[in-house]
Each structure stands twice: as C-alpha cells, then as structure tokens.
Amino acid sequence: MIGSAWLLIGLFISWQAFDNAEGDMEAEEENQDLPKKGKAQGRKRASAPDGVVKPVKLSRADLYKPPTNEELNQLKETENLFHSSLLRLQIEELLKEVTLKEKKKQKIDAFLHEINALLSAVPETPETDLADQSWLPKDVKVPFLQVPFSVKGKFRFLPPAAVTVVGSYLLGTCIKPEINVDVALTMPRAILQDKDNLNQRYHRKRALYLAHIAQHLSKEKLFGSVRFTYMNSNHLKPILLLQPQGKDEKLVTVRLYACPAPGFFKPSRLYPSKNNVRTAWFLEQGSPGEGAAEPPTPHYNNSILCDTGLESNLLFLAGASAGFPGMRDGVALLKVWLHQRELDKGLGCLNGFVASMLVAYLVAKHKISQGMSGYQVLRSILQFLATTDLSAAGISLSKDADSSLPTLADFHQAFEVVLVDPSGLVNLCADMTASKYKQVQFEAKRSMEVLDDSTVDGFQLLLMTPKPLIRTFDHVFHLKHVSKLQGACKKMQLLNELMDRGGNYVAAALPFVTSLLARGLAERVLLLTHSLPQAPQWPISAEPPKHKDAGHLSFGLLLTPAFAASILERGPEADRPEAAEFRKFWGEKSELRRFQDGAICEAVVWGAETMCQKRLIPEQIVQHLLWLGGVPGWFNRICTYKGGGPAGTGEEAMVSIVRSYDDLSRKLWNLEGLPLTVTAVQGTHPALRYTDVFPPTPMKPDYSYHVRIKDKESLLPLPEKPCPAYIAPMKVVCHMEGSGQWPQDKEAIKRVKAAFHLCLAELLSQQHQLLCRPAATHADVYKDGYIFRLQVAYHREPHILKEVVTPEGMLKYRDTEEVTQVTSCIHQLQQQHPAFSGTSRLAKRWVRAQLLSDSLSDECVDLLAASLFLHPAPFTPPSSPQVGFLRFLHLLMAFDWKNSPLIVNLNADLKVADYTEIRNAFVAARPHLPVMFIATPRDKRSSVWTKERPSAQILQRLLVLALESLRALEEQLADPLGSQDGKMVFRPPLDFYDILIHLNAKQIPRHLEGVDRPAKSFSRGMLKSDALVTTLIFPVVGYDPVQCYLQELREAFGDLALFFYDSHGGEVIGVLWKPSSFEPQPFKASNMKGRMMASLSREELVTVPNVEAILEDFEILGEGLVRSVEARTEKWTI
Amino acid sequence: MAAGKRKHVTPAEAGAPAGYTAVPVKLSEKQLSPHYLYVKEHKVREGTDTTHPPNRTLFVLNIPPYCTKACLSRLFSCCSSVQAVNMCEKPGPREKPEAPKSKFFNLKTVPGFRVAYVVFKNPAGIQAAKSLSLQGPLVISSESRPVKTGIRKWIASYAASVVDPAELKAEVDTFMHTYDQKIAEEEAKAEEEAGVPDEEGWVKVTRKGRRPGLPRTEAASLRVLEREKRKRARKELLNFYAWQHRETKRENIAQLRKKFEEDKQRIALMRAQRKFRPY
C-alpha cells in the first residue's frame, strides 16, 4: 500500500506546498527546534541578530513520511502552473498583501449604498443656457477649462437615470494601496440635445452635471472629502472623487463618472475620421470659413465614445473572467508590475482597465486558458506585450465584422497605439504615445529575460522593485515649464491637434517632440521615453488646474554605449535628395565634410574634447533639437558630479597612465641580463583598472622645496614648508620565472626578492635611463612623472607561506588570504561598459566622503559596482556614471545583506549549480561569515574582500547614509526647479562624532581633492608640467602625514575609539569612543593601555581611560599636523 | 553615549593596584595631565628568566607611544644605572630570540602603549624607581634630547626608509651565502642517508630517488580517496533492486520537502519584515 504511494510521487520532480498544513507545521518545527538549539547555542542565539534564515533541520520521520493526497495534488499544481515553489509562495503572499479583504469590502458596499441613496435625492434645476452658469452657487467651480467660453445648448439637472458600479471593483481586480470604485451615472436623455457631440457641448454638460452633484454631496456629513480630478489626466473628462468620513477616509475612493444615456450618440458621427470640433468655433471667429475641409478630431470623438461603452466593457470582462480565478490574480500582478514601472498613471497610461482588456483579448484568442495560474497569466501577457507592437499592428477585440465600422487602418491613421474595444469603436490606448508603448514593450522583454533566468529572484526584481525614472534611465532631462510647449505648437503648426485635444498643448506637442528626439538621437539611444503628465486632484471650490499646472515633463534616455559618445553624425551624400532634408532637420549645425573613403557627405560634428564632455553629447543634441523646435532654454541638465578633478573627469589621465605602464611592462619583459626572465607583469593599483578616484598626475618636484639626503639621490620634505603634493606609488607585480634555484625558505625568498629588486633597478637605469630606487620590499621607478612600485613575485611563494607540516609528516596547506586577481576581470569589465570606471569612482568618492575610507576596502567597492553592471536586472546596465551611482546607493540600501550573499559573476564563470552551492553554503555558515558577503567565481565561500571590514556597526551606518543620500539626490534630480547641488551628498554630517581633530591644511598633501575646492591653496613644491627640467633626483613618494597620523592613532587608541577620515583631502578626523571603553574595568596587567586607576568606592580600585591625557596625546602625536582638538563633551562626560 | 551608563568614579591621583606604584609621566612641561606608569619589581621563579634577573628588573606598564627605549632608559637612569630596556606589546615571557637582526628585513616596531622590563645594574634601582611617584611627573622630552613627534618624526622615518643599495646588497649576499652553505650541508647529509636502512631496516624514500613515492601532501591523499570513490561508484548498479528504486524516490521527496521547508521559512521571515508590500 505504502509502496505504491511512493511510486506515484516519484513522477513529480519539483516540490510544492500544502497550504492548509502550513501553520501547524511551522509551529511544530519551532517546538522541535527550541529544545535542541536552546541550550547548545543559547549564547550565540542571543547575540546573533534576529531575522536570519537558518538551515532547516527536519527529523527523519518528517522527511520520510508517506505523502497524502492533498500533498500530491499540490505537487502536481506547482509542477504545472508555477515556476518554482518559492515563487508560488511569494506570489501568494503578494496577492494577500494587495487584494482587498472581505471585511473591508462590506464596508465599501455599505458606503456605496448610501451614495446611491443620496444621488437620487439631488434636486433638479430649471433649464438654462449652457453658458449661463449663474445658477451654480459660488462655492463650487465648474471642473472644466471652458475655452472658448461661449457655446450653444441648454442644460438642466435631473437625477441620474441609472447608477451602476463598473470597473475593477466588481471583477475583484482592484489592488491596494489605492482602492478605487468606479460608479457610472447615466444622465437622463432629457438633458442631452441633438448636436451635443459638437464643440465640447457634451463634455461641458458632463462637467456641470458633476459640479451640481458635487455641490450637494459636499454638504453631507458622510464624506471625508469631495474633490475633482481628471479621468486618466485627460482634462476633457473630469470625475468626482468621494471619500468616506473618519478613519476610513483612506480606505476607498469612489469615482463618479457621468455618461450619456445609452444609444444617444450615433456611432457613425464619431468615427476617427469625422470632425466634431469646428475650427471657427475653436478660434472664436465669427463665421465659419467657407470651403476649407474641417480636420478629423479622433481623440475628441474617442473621449465621447469611451463613456458610451462603460457598461458593455464591464460585461465583456466579467464574461472573460467568469470561473477563472487565475485571471483575477494575473491582472492584479500585472497591475503591480505596471505600478512599479510608473506606467499606470497619467495621460496615456496603460491602466488597470486596459491591462484587463488585454488579458481578455488573450482569453478570446485562446492564448490564455481558464486553468492557468496568476503567474502564467502574467507570463503570457508579458510575452504578448514583448512580441506585439501595437503601434505598428493594432488589435481589435470586436468580434462582428461589420463593414460599416472603421477599420484598424483608420485607427492607425488617427492614433499612435491601437487597441480597439469589443464595440469596435473606441481606441482604448488613444492617448498613449508610440514611445510610451515602446517602453512597455521594452520592459516586458526585459522581464521575460528575468523570468527565464534561474539564477535570479524574478519575483523580487519584477514585482517588488520600483523603477523610478531617475534610477532607470541613463540620462534624464526635464522641461521645466511646460507652458513653453504652447509656443512650440504654434511654431510647428499643430492647430488641428490642439483642437482635437481640446487645447491641451502638452498632449498635442508630446508625440511631435518625442519623434523629433527619436530621429535626432537615432542609434545613440536604445529607448527614449517621457513621463506621463499627471493631473492633480483639487477641491470643488477651486478652479480646475490649467495645462501648465501639470508640472514639469521628464524625458528618459537609455543610451547605447557604443554610439552614445560619438562626436560625428554622418548624413547622406551631398548630391542625394535626402541631403536637403538632413540639412533642414539639423539646421545650421549641418555642414559638408569630406570623408576618408572619398565621399562628400552632410555631417554634424559635436564639439567634445574629454570623455566627460563626450558623455554629454546626447545632451547637446537634445538641446539643439529642442531649440530648433522653437522652445529654447528650458533644458535642465542633470548635474554631473565630477570627482572634483581639475580638468575633465580623469579618464584621459588614466589612459595616459596605462600607456606609460604598458611601456614599462614591455621594457621589463625585454630586460637583458636578468638571471631569470619575467613571466608576467601585473598592475594592481586601482588607476590601472580605471577605478582610482583621483588618478596620479605626472609630477616634477621643485628642488627648492625639499632637502636632499646626503649621498642618496632622493628628496626629503621640509617640516616648515607645506607638505609636498602626494605622489602615489602604483604597485606593479612582476612575476619571475620559476626555477629550481629558488629557495624553499621564507626568509631566503625575501632576500632573493630583494636581490631582484636591486637588479631590476640597476638594469632599468642602465638600459632605459630610468630613475630607480630599490628597497628590500620593492623598487620604485620614476617614469613619465609617475612612480611605479615594482614588486617581484615568485609563483610558489604563497604556497610556501601556507605550508605547514603536521606531526605525522603530512604536508598541509594553511588557509591564508587568497590573493585574488580582481584587477584583470575588472579591466575587462571596463572595456565592455565605459561607465563602469565613473560609477566605481563616484561610489568610492562617496564612501570616502562619508569618512569611511578605511572601513571598506577598495576592491569591495569595485565588486559592488561590478555587480551593477553584471546583474543589472530589472534595469539595464548603466551607461552613465550618475545613474550607476544612484543604483550603487540603492543596492547598498536595499540589498538584504543579512540573508543573502551578493554574487558577482565575473567573467560569467559561475553556473546555475554554483549559485545554489554558494547560497546553501552561505545559509549553513551565516553566523561565521562577514556581515557583507560578496561571492565571486574565485572566492565562493569566504568573501575575502569584506572579511575584515566593514564591521556590523559600520555597515549599519553605511546603509543609513546611503538611504539618506539616495533620498536627497533623487528628490533633487526629480525636481528641476529646486537647487542643483549634487555635492550635497558628499558632505559628511559631523554631529555624530565625539571628538573632532581639525588638521592643518598646510600639511594635508591631498588638500585639493576635497569635495569643495579649498579657497586657499598652498604651493606644494611641484613644477608645472611643461617646465623644462630633467629630474635626476627622486621625488618624495607615498608620503602622506595624515595617513601616518591615523596609523599611529589607531595603534595607540584602537581599543578605545574609532577614527574616521576622508582620505581625499579631509580637514577633519572624526573620533568616536567605543561604548565599552568607558566601562570601569578591574585591573589587568595586559590591559592598561592609556588607562589609569580610579576608585569606584573606598576599597575597590578600577581602571578608566585617562581621557585628559589621551586628548593631549592626540595633539602630541600629530605635532605640526593637528590644528586643534575639539572635544564635544556635551555628548559624553569624562 | 557612554555617559549615561557610567557610574561616578573619582580618579585616584596616586592610586595604584596592589604591588604597583604609579609614576606620573609627561612628554614636556607644557602637557597638563600626565599618564601614569605602573611599576613593580619583576618577580619570577629563580632561573627561569635569564634576560630579566628578578631582583634587578623593574616591570613597567602603560608606556605612552612617544616614549622610546632611549627615553625610558634616561628616565630611570636617575635611580641607578640602567643595563638594558626591553619593550614589548604584552607582558609575559619573552619570545624566542629571533634570527640575527637585520637593518632591512622584518622591521617590527611595537606600536601604541607598551610594557617594558628595565634591568638595573644594581638592585637598589628598584626601590629608587618606586619612590619616583612622590616627585612631580617625569618629563620625557628634554631640551638636550628632544623627542620627535608628528611631522618631524614622519619625515625622519621617511628618510630612514630610503636605503642605500650597496649596503642592502652586501647584507643580502652574506645571508644567501650562509643559507646556501646550510642547504648544501643538509643535502650532503641527505645523500649520505639515501638508500641506507636504519637500525630497524626501514629505508626512507625521498623525491630525489630513482622511484619517488607519492608526495606526502594533503592534496595528494585527497586525490587518491576521490579516485577510489569514483571507481567504486562505477561498479555499483543503481536502481537494480526494487528497494533501491523506492529509496531513490523517497530520497527525492525528502529533498523536496526540505527545500520546501526552507522556502517556507524564508517566506515567513519576509512576511515578518513586511517584504511583500510592493510599495
């Protein structure tokens, strides 16, 4: 019996849940866990932070008990309907979180009933002219921009003929946090007149109808707020918002739509090709211009037709979702997906209604079947969006092939994106621009890739990660004042569009602007999109917002790294007909050029010298095009934070360093007379992998600023002069050939290496006339103004250091710090992603600016930055340093460091199995691993670069700082009218420290690297780069008094306090007492460092830190460097 | 921060733990508050510590970072003439005498606050040193022999780091010469022993011989084990018997169950952290 059950289960491979048993099993598990772990790990548990995933231990009985039928069913379902068990659980949790609870539904239903009762009690009004609105009380304003004001027609109020709930509430697909219930009020036929489809008459009646209702409802105590807004930000369609009173205010918003009596409008009058807004009326000319054909007004027509189909569309959706719970879940998930991408709100959005319609379309096409789960519905819809271009080939939900209905081609002529509703009349995506749809498609494609990638947590990336414009796009620019678009409309002769859109110049100009930019940027951008204009809500007593109140408009560009920075735009050959058009498009920027292949072409050349300027070429283009478009001066550029370098952002400096280094390595390879040959030369300095914040610059020392050491050709700093500029030695590892002659003893290897250093120095100066200075551990080479520090390495040396012989004579390898070769991998990354260097450097600058220079290793920051490029999902790899930096901050802040390893797949060496292996090992050994765990292909288990630092406290502080910086930066970037001081997040807060040690700027060699360029600078004993001197004396290398000082401080007082400093020219050292250091401790001979005796009571003697003396020590140790020690005793007492 | 928790303590000026005497010490007259050296007679069993003879050695605790060996020697020379000063990081028996000191290699300085053993020529020095506590604070840096700190010190140490190549070369050469000799001797000895059985008849196999055996390393032995395992696995028949078949399936289900439990735990945790609020 049991045996057969086992055989049955064997058919299913992947695992699934049995929800009903979930709660009980958890409880059971905890009970079993406690007695076992309670005693043995009691202490560890208490100290370990809560909320850490621990490896699961199930008893044998639990693991091997025969499965039940339910379990089997569950198994089958997960196998068929979901991707993995975790995903299924996650989706279920998410749905629980966003869907409406039954209890709340009852409250909402009660509220709706009350509204219904009130609506039928709204009093009638006598008939008046449409333009005569004196009957409306003063405390309510018509929610409509009545331009031009005068219009024919009569209006009177009658209570609605029908009140129906429509939309997502009935379908059960509405999701938190904004629960909206849509209620359609059918205006009685008596209100409407024959020609109401003309000249916004219907729209104005709608508005008056709602205004009257609003005025009456606002007197009721039932409502917490009564406000207006525009439906989908379309200003022709105001709607009334009602919220309940009291604590339920946020629970629900009831939205009242007014719609015409069914069958009132004749559909044939409202086809996309028909005109319903007369030019003469719109321009307020007295008599209609004779002869001129009136232009079609498809958007206007569509806005009327929309209202006629509310109920039938609901029935259509209800039909599709009947008996199909997966559809409800799927639509809810899709709405979350859209919301995270900011696609579901504003004019031309893809809102929940359109999303439901798309799902219904797929159901009708049998692409979705009723047995599917919510996840599968989401997947199908994403697949559909990714592969279907509605802007080229629209779809229609209409089934009857009535030849009198407009065809899809008619729709395409009138609209950019086409999705026709079941009646065959309404385009549901009328306001959407093609570029917005392209964005939807792009997002869907990316999302499908994420879902198919089994190494990432698709759920987290697709449904839980918000993608704000600022963090998604490489370049973002804002139109500060949309009112300038009015001018553009005039210049581009968009009168017909303006009429069609009822005077909304933003909507009219937007498709034009995007197509202009798309053409101009061409292959430089992967994707160009814009933010959706959002209409605010306003109280009923206020005037409706104007078009210019839509705030600023933002555009996002995703760049293609290969083309984005090219300075040349090559056009057609001069004698071709396209050339004229090209010239017209680019204006005077276009010029004739002769190319190397002999062709003479029209071309546009953008002026940019450095990498920094080249990065801004797209900006130049946009500015130029928009200026041509007739709206100059409203470009607001994204601030570029430079590291603060004197010229450019240092890419060129690093290129010249690498060139010099390449030359040096070639010389090393070809050196004659070495006892062993050089097998490899490896640069390990960050500048050599393009990630040094301030790459070294060529230096020529000024002799008069230094003393010369007797007999040695080296300079020494003078104590009374300012400290010489810092010259960083760049470490270059020089691997020597293996040979039997290498000794097997540690000490002897050191001597041999020293001998090699001497030898290299001598040969380099003999054969290449380079100035060299050997030492026991390295040899410095002065070349092209740079200092390279050569270090000889012997490939077996790390092995010999690790070797220990066990008592049995077995040779074992002790684990010492692995010397991983991050450099070469990162170098490759830089070749693929030009923005990597900038991102990593900004990140480093930020970390150091927060005075955490020594709390995070450089390699760690490099790896974090690398992960942004290697695992960008749900974004694309950053193509500009700014967006990379924003994502760096977000990664720091949002990553779950406690429970997950950050896996950086350098070189794509890790396979799927490796990922699982890393994760399992991580969970098993979590308490013993560093707080920040970064795994790479060469280092799967130990996370070498974060082993020592950061500590848990520092990481915590780092996260807080990242959160604050990100918030400040994003606010700043998203608001073009605010201040644009990007450096703000690079200024550290100092109120956190107990003691501040102020330094003497004269002795800070890197003072110029400070975030804010110092007002006063010192001459640092260096000649200008073009000075004609051949240096024969070695400059001062690697001498930074502040670092010496910090080292001494940490050695002497590391037990008592923490020291924080910005290694790029910081003028202050922050000191923080360790909380434990002030605890009086009993006397211990080994622990009397800087302490003194104190009596706690009469008898008892304890030790406390000798604070006064220590504070004086701070000054003594840093004599000449320290300006003052500021003890903030208000934060602590002695 | 620390302030709240602190109980009220009064610093005891000359307070010292049992057996110790507190000696105040300053860098210069300008310094207002002194550090306290805690000194006592070094006591160990006779004969165990030859470098620090018990009756003449003073044990000093809490020496500030700027006080060098020479300074200490000078400070205590007022008591009695000092024979040797030995500074280390922690109190305790001295580590093994290191290899002959080198000017260029293994430079190790003891940083921060240290302890020291001061050996006097004459036992009377100890009593005299203990009485120092009654006088005013000792001054480390004097007019005649100033102690360098800060910028001056760092410049000096930078200057010291610039080495003379010739000197370095000479030292390396002598070291390698003795090393080569040592190695040559060892090899000669090993060659002599090669192939010669010891008193029990065992012959030592080395990597130099005609048939070198397996190297005795961890990696090699792991490799052997691995190979054995693979050989065994190849021979074994899987899913041959019905019970084997059942076992595999049972095992499979068990794995899935375990995975599921882990997933559930993860979800519970995320739920607790409100990780399912999408916005």
Interface residues (C-beta under 8 A of the other chain):
Chain A: G3 W6 L7 I9 G10 I13 S14 W15 Q16 A17 E22 M25 E26 E29 G51 V53 K54 P55 V56 L58 D62 L63 Y64 P67 S85 L86 L89 Q90 E93 L94 K96 E97 V98 P177 V336 H339 Q340 L463 M464 P466 I709 D711 K712 S714 L716 P717 L718 P719 C723 P743 D745 E747 A748 K750 R751 V752 A754 A755 L758 A761 E762 R773 P774 A775 A776 G809 M810 L811 K812 Y813 N899 V923 D994 Q1003 V1036 Y1039 P1041 C1044 Y1045 E1048 E1051 A1052 F1053 G1054 W1073 P1075 S1077 F1078 E1079 P1080 F1083 A1085 S1086 M1088 K1089 G1090 R1091 M1092 M1093 A1094 S1095 L1096 L1101 V1102 V1104 N1106 E1108 A1109 E1112 D1113 I1116 L1117 G1118 E1119 G1120 L1121 V1122 K1131 W1132 T1133
Chain B: M1 A2 A3 K5 R6 K7 V9 T10 P11 A12 G15 A16 P17 A22 L27 Q31 L32 S33 P34 H35 Y36 Y38 L61 N62 P64 P65 Y66 K90 P91 G92 A99 F104 F105 P111 G112 F113 V115 T149 G150 I151 R152 W154 I155 S157 Y158 A159 S161 V162 V163 D164 P165 L168 K169 V172 D173 F175 M176 Y179 I183 P215 R216 T217 E218 A219 S221 R246 T248 K249 R250 N252 I253 A254 L256 R257 K258 K259 F260 E261 E262 D263 K264 Q265 R266 I267 A268 L269 M270 R271 A272 Q273 K275 F276 R277 P278 Y279
